[in-house]
Amino acid sequence: MQSEQQQERSALIVTTLTSFMAPFMISSVNVALPAIQSDFGVDAVTLSWIPTSYLLAMAILLVPAGKFADIYGRKKIFLCGVVLYTLASTFAAFVPSVGWLLAMRAGQGVGAAMFVTTAMAILTSVVLPGRRGRALGILVSAVYVGLATGPFVGGFMTRYLGWRSLFGIMFFLGIGTLYGALRHLKGEWAPARGERFDLVGSLLYGISVFCLVYGAIRMVSLPATLLMVTGLGLMAFFFLQQSRAEFPVFEVRLFRNNRIFLFSSLAALINYAATFAVTFQLSLYLQYVKGMAPHIAGTVLMAQPVIMALFSPWAGKLSDRKEPRLLASIGMAITAAGLGVFAALSPTTPVWLIVVVLLVLGFGFALFSAPNMSAIMGSVEKRYFGIASGTVATMRLLGQMISMSVATIFLVIFVGRKEIGPDNLHSFLQSMHFCLLLFVLFCVVGIYFSFFRGKKEEV
């Protein structure tokens, strides 16, 4: 039988491995997008679906996977997710068309949903409250290490081995992660064993998310607008159905009765909505406007996640002693300032200034993320850790999808369904400027929810 400290260490090792793998894939593929566009000859909107298809599939399955894991065992679902993610990544290295690539990206999203929603719940279950902020800070740091190394390694591999090698390397990372999980992750967690799985609620949630995201991507047409309205209606009906369900797939009562949980979740949603697409846009800016090679652009983009990785454990540990709402609010304000500078980028903006702003953004996001996550997980009872973990991941994914949807809408408005090139670089810059200004506004709203959530009260 493992001691408490051994159990904490084992859970931390395994969840850290999986927390690195998914963001590494995301950030490395972002740098490879121009190479993929050149290989398949796709337009800018189709290109944006390569990251979006992953996020969409993950968001649709994230909530149902979390509840399913609570019923049948978090470790089982965690391991199945790692296997599926590894297989989809490996097959993506050999796809003959962009359609097959999008299908494999969706497969990655399904697998990631299974291990992301269970990882944080497992870690929070075994780590004592006094050390929880530090542990979650390390988990967040692993995410940023993946984001930091992804652009550099991805750019280097794309240049010298081709973009397909990015997916091929995930086979080895996936096998290593699976070995670590089987060797170090001991025990099983199924706090909802015996409950009935809410299939109707899961379908309602999945369909509503799909309608909202697909409608946002195709926003310039009337059918797309109707699709978004349908999605909003279905989401409202989902919340109503869940409030009456005997065994809800998503515990909406937490939002009604727990102000810290509600406001912290909304702050996370807004923060990711304001920041996720920035790497996508800067990758295109550095390569198309600045004329950088993929590996050089990836090196520049490393600045932000490196700072995130360095300061997240410190911020998490600090949140064990200081008010998370104060730390997170300051972090959100710093992020807003950095985005405001990026909203004025031009072809003549010096690279050193871009790097400095990326460093500032990285510090702001580190100061926000770990304390905010600690506040969410610390505001609920232990039996709700799975739900809270799923909520954190859902807010992150919904925010990321909103961010990509907004960026895509501005690309459609200013660039249209054309490949980005010398003839439309000015239009691309305009789309980027307006998008980033909107992201600054998002952060201002986020500061309100972050600051007025209430004081920390460990449950």
Buried (B, 14 or more C-beta within 10 A) or exposed (E): EBEEEEBBBBBBBBBBBBBBBBBBBBBBBBBBBBBBBEBBEBBBBBBBBBBBBBBBBBBBBBBBBBBBBBBBBBBBBBBBBBBBBBBBBBBBBEBEEBEEBBBBBBBBBBBBBBBBBBBBBBBBBBBEBEBBBBBBBBBBBBBBBBBBBBBBBBBBBBBEEBBBBBBBBBBEBBBEBBEBBEEBBBBEBBBBEEBEBBEEBBBBBBBBBBBBBBBBBBBEEEEBBEBBEBBBEBBEEBBEBBBEBEBBBBBBEBBEEBEBBBBBBBBBBBBBBBBBBBBBBBBBBBBBBBEBBBBBBBBBBBBBBBBBBBBBBBBBBBBBEBBBBBBBBBBBBBBBBBBBBBBEBEEEBEEEEBBBBBBBBBBBBBBBBBBBBBBBBBBBEEEBBBBBBBBBBBBBBBBBBBBBBBBBBBBBBBBEEEBBEEEBBEBBBBBBBBBBBBBBEBBEBBBBBBBEBBEBEEE
